[in-house]
Amino acid sequence: MRLVLCRHAAAGDGGQAGRLAVALADLSLAAVYTSPLERAYVTAEAVAARHGLAPVVLDDLREIELGEVDGLQFDEYPAELQEALLNAPGAVEFPGGESYEQLRRRVVGALGRIAAQHGDETVVAVSHAGAIRAALATWLSVPPDASFRLDQSFASVNVVDVVDGMPLVRLVNVWEPGR
């Protein structure tokens, strides 16, 4: 089973989503899964349309729940939260939101269910930087605090082959493939 994990295009950048769709056009896709957040869904729609598919929304592919700080910029977060995010991001739980560990379990679980449903097929999953980092870090045994070193550009591609239930990371953060 081949899992093509894509970070969504930049919000409002239909051209970037279109270029990602063109880059993935030669793949034979069984399905395109997406986070319910608009920026991911719009990207998934562009990819799916090239294959005559409709995106399948999976809530578990969404970004980390920021809780009480959702909508705020980093410099507007409480000082103690800023400090924790800078010093030990993998240990932070957002007030009224999620921890990195909760995000990791949710996303890895969802991707595992996708893999189990698709045998030898290829699927795309469009998600978010934090969610993709959490999955890649898990599969590569990267400690939580170091997972933030796995860059995820807008409209980037990561390829993971799942062989006998074992994820093998083949490609990480290819930005706008085909360009």
N, C-alpha and C positions, 0 to 999 in steps of 0.2 A: 504494500500500500504506500502510495506516495502522497505526502501532505505538503502542500505548497502554502506556507504561512505568509500572508502579506499584511504589512502595515497599511492602513488606509492612506489615501492621498490627502494632501493638505486641504483643510476645509475650504470649500468654494473653488477648488482647482480641478475643474472637470477635464482640462487638458491632461493633467497628470494622471488622473484615473483612466482616461482614454489611452494614454501611452502604456500604462500597465496592462490594460486589456489587450492591446495589440501585441505586447511582448509575450503574453500568455496564450495567444490565439492558436498556436500550433499544438498545444496540449490537448489530449483527449480527456475531458473532465466528466466525472460522474455527477459532481455536485459542487456548488459554491455556497459555503456557509459564511455567516457574518454576525458580528455584534449588532445589537439593535440601534446603536448610536448612529445618527444620521451620516456623519463623515465616513463611517465604515460601510453603511448600507449603500450609499451612493457609489462608492468604489466597487463594492461587490456587484451592484447592478450593471456597471460597465463591463466587468469581467464576465458575468453570467450571460449577458446579452449576446456576446460573441459566440457563445456555445449553445444558444437556444434554451438556456436554463433560467430559472428564477432563483434569486438568493433565498437560502433557508436561514431564518433568523434564529440564533441561539443566544439567549440571554447570558449564558455563562462565558461568552467570548468578550463581554464588555470590559472596559478599563476598570482599574481599582476604584472602589467606592470611596470618595473623598469625604463623605459625611458633611459635617458642619463647615468645612472649608471649601466645599464645592463652589466654583465660580470665583474664588479669590485667587489673586496672584501670590506667588511664593512669599514676597516681601510683606504681604498682608496677613500671613499665618501668624499665630502666636509664636513668640520668640522661642519658647521651649520646643515647639514642634519643628521650627526651622532648624534648630540646633540638632535635634534628633535625626532629622532627614539628612543633614550634612555629615553626621558622625556615624550613624548606624541605621541606614535607611531600611535594612531588612528587618529590623526589630520594631519599626513604627506601626502603630495602629492609629488610623485617622479617627479623631473624635466623632463618634456617630457613624463611622464608616468601617473600612476593612483594614486588615493588616496584610503585609506582603504574603505571609503564609496562607491566609484565607484566599487571596487572589491566586496564588500558585496552585493550591488544591483545586479550586474551582476551574481554572483554565486547563490544567493538565488532565483533570477528570473529563472535561468536555471533549478535548482533543483525543483522549483515549476512547471515548464512546464513538466518535467519528471514525477513528481507525478501525474499530471492531466491526462497524457496519459496512465497510467498503472493501474488504478483502484485497484484491490485487488492483484496485482502481486508483485513479488519481483524483484528488479533490483539492479545492482551494478553500482556505479559511481566512477571512479578512478580519483583522482585529486591531489592537492598539499596542503601542510600544511597550508599556509595562506588562501587559498580558503575554506578549510574545517573548519578551525577556525572561519572564518567570518560567515559561515552558522550556525555552532553550537552556536556561541555567539548570533546571531540574534534570534534563536529559544529559547535560554535560557535567553534572555534579559540581557546578560552580556555586560557591557559598552565596547566600542571599545578598550580603553587602556588596559583593563583587559583580552581581548580575547587572548592575547599572552601568558596567563597562561594556556591555553588549549593545553596541549602537543599533538603532532601528530608524532609518531615514523614512520620510514619507514615501509611500508607494514602493517600499522595498520588498524584496522576495527572499524567503528562507525556504530551503527544501529539506524535508525530513522523510526518510524512508523508514517505514515500520516493518521490520522483518521478524516474524515469530514473536510479535509483541514487544520487540526491542527497538526503540527509536534510534536511528542512525542519522545524525545531523550531517547533511551533505554540503549545504551552502548557507551562508549567513549574510544578511543585509546587502544584497545586491540592489543597488539603487537604480531605479528606472532601467530594468534590463532591456537590452535591445538598442540602447542609445549609444 
